Amino acid sequence: MKVCSRQCPTCIYRPDSLFDLKKLEAQIADPYMAGFFKGHRVCHHTKDACCRGFWNKHKDSFALGQVAQRMNVVIFVAPGG
Protein backbone atom coordinates (compact mmCIF):
# COMPACT_ATOMS: atom_id res chain seq x y z
CA MET A 1 0.00 0.00 0.00
CA LYS A 2 1.39 3.40 -0.99
CA VAL A 3 1.39 6.13 1.66
CA CYS A 4 2.83 9.62 1.28
CA SER A 5 6.10 9.96 3.14
CA ARG A 6 5.08 13.38 4.43
CA GLN A 7 2.13 15.73 4.35
CA CYS A 8 1.96 17.89 1.25
CA PRO A 9 1.82 21.69 1.70
CA THR A 10 -1.93 21.73 1.01
CA CYS A 11 -2.89 18.68 3.08
CA ILE A 12 -6.42 18.89 4.45
CA TYR A 13 -5.09 17.53 7.76
CA ARG A 14 -2.74 20.45 8.42
CA PRO A 15 -3.69 22.40 11.56
CA ASP A 16 -4.33 25.58 9.54
CA SER A 17 -6.58 23.86 6.99
CA LEU A 18 -9.97 25.46 6.41
CA PHE A 19 -11.59 22.24 5.21
CA ASP A 20 -14.39 20.60 7.16
CA LEU A 21 -12.72 17.30 8.09
CA LYS A 22 -15.90 15.84 9.58
CA LYS A 23 -17.70 16.33 6.28
CA LEU A 24 -14.81 14.93 4.22
CA GLU A 25 -14.33 11.94 6.51
CA ALA A 26 -18.08 11.24 6.44
CA GLN A 27 -17.70 10.52 2.71
CA ILE A 28 -15.58 7.46 3.49
CA ALA A 29 -16.93 6.52 6.92
CA ASP A 30 -18.16 2.98 7.45
CA PRO A 31 -21.90 3.30 8.07
CA TYR A 32 -21.90 0.11 10.17
CA MET A 33 -18.93 0.80 12.45
CA ALA A 34 -18.56 4.15 14.17
CA GLY A 35 -15.01 5.51 13.98
CA PHE A 36 -14.06 3.14 11.16
CA PHE A 37 -13.64 3.87 7.45
CA LYS A 38 -14.60 1.84 4.38
CA GLY A 39 -11.60 3.29 2.56
CA HIS A 40 -8.94 5.94 2.88
CA ARG A 41 -8.35 9.49 1.71
CA VAL A 42 -6.09 9.60 -1.36
CA CYS A 43 -3.52 12.40 -1.63
CA HIS A 44 -4.58 14.81 -4.36
CA HIS A 45 -0.97 15.14 -5.55
CA THR A 46 -0.24 11.46 -6.08
CA LYS A 47 -3.75 10.30 -7.07
CA ASP A 48 -2.97 6.79 -5.77
CA ALA A 49 -1.20 7.03 -2.40
CA CYS A 50 -2.89 7.40 0.96
CA CYS A 51 -2.83 10.94 2.29
CA ARG A 52 -0.19 11.19 5.03
CA GLY A 53 -2.44 13.26 7.26
CA PHE A 54 -5.16 10.62 7.00
CA TRP A 55 -2.61 7.87 7.63
CA ASN A 56 -1.21 9.58 10.72
CA LYS A 57 -4.67 9.99 12.20
CA HIS A 58 -6.50 6.85 11.00
CA LYS A 59 -4.06 4.12 9.91
CA ASP A 60 -5.66 1.68 12.35
CA SER A 61 -9.23 2.65 11.44
CA PHE A 62 -9.59 1.07 7.99
CA ALA A 63 -9.10 -2.52 6.91
CA LEU A 64 -6.43 -1.96 4.24
CA GLY A 65 -4.36 0.12 6.67
CA GLN A 66 -4.50 -2.62 9.29
CA VAL A 67 -3.66 -5.40 6.82
CA ALA A 68 -0.85 -3.44 5.14
CA GLN A 69 0.80 -2.77 8.51
CA ARG A 70 0.52 -6.39 9.64
CA MET A 71 1.92 -7.70 6.36
CA ASN A 72 4.64 -5.03 6.32
CA VAL A 73 3.67 -3.84 2.83
CA VAL A 74 3.39 -0.12 3.46
CA ILE A 75 5.48 1.77 0.91
CA PHE A 76 6.19 5.43 1.62
CA VAL A 77 6.33 7.60 -1.51
CA ALA A 78 7.02 11.30 -2.12
CA PRO A 79 3.81 13.28 -2.29
CA GLY A 80 5.00 15.42 -5.21
CA GLY A 81 3.47 18.77 -5.99
N, C-alpha and C positions, 0 to 999 in steps of 0.2 A: 504494500500500500504506500503510495506516495504522499508525503506530508511536507509542507514548506519548512525549510530549515529555520526560518525566522519570519516574523510578521512583516508584511509589506508596509510601505509608508501610508497607505490608505486603508489599512485593515479595519473592518467594522468593529473589531474587538479592542481597538486602542482606547485608552481611557478618555481621550478627547473626541471620540467619534460622536456624531450627532444622530446616528442611526438608532432606530428603535429595535434593540436586540430581541426583546420579547416577541415582537411581531415577526421578525425574521426567523427566529428559532421555532416559532409556532408552525411555520411552513414545513418543517422537517420533523416535528415532534411526533412521537409514537402516540396515537390516540388511545392505546390500550395500556400504556405503562407511563405513569407520570414521571417526569424527569429523565426519560429515555428518548432516544431519537431513532427514527427509521432509516436515517441516512446521515450524511455529514455535509457541512458547508464547504463548497469548493472555492479555492482561491480564484478571484477574478483575473489574476495575472497569468496563472498557469493553465487554467481551464480544466485541469485533471487532477491536481494535488489537493489534499485536504488543507483548508485554511489553518495556519499555525495558531491563530487566536482561538479558533474553535477547538483545535486539538489540545491546546493547553488547558482549556476549560472543561472539555467534554470527552476526552479520549477514552474514558471508561464508561461512557453513557450511550454507546452505539455498538452494535454487534461487530461490525467490521473492525472498529478500533480495538475492541477486546481481543478478537481473534488474531489480528495482525501483531499485537504486542506479544501474545502468548506464543505465536509461531516465529517470532523474531523476524518478521518480514516488513517492518516499517523502513522505508527508504526516504531519507530527508533530501529534498531538492531545493535549489535556489528559487525563490519566488519570482524573480525577473522583475520587469517593470522598472 
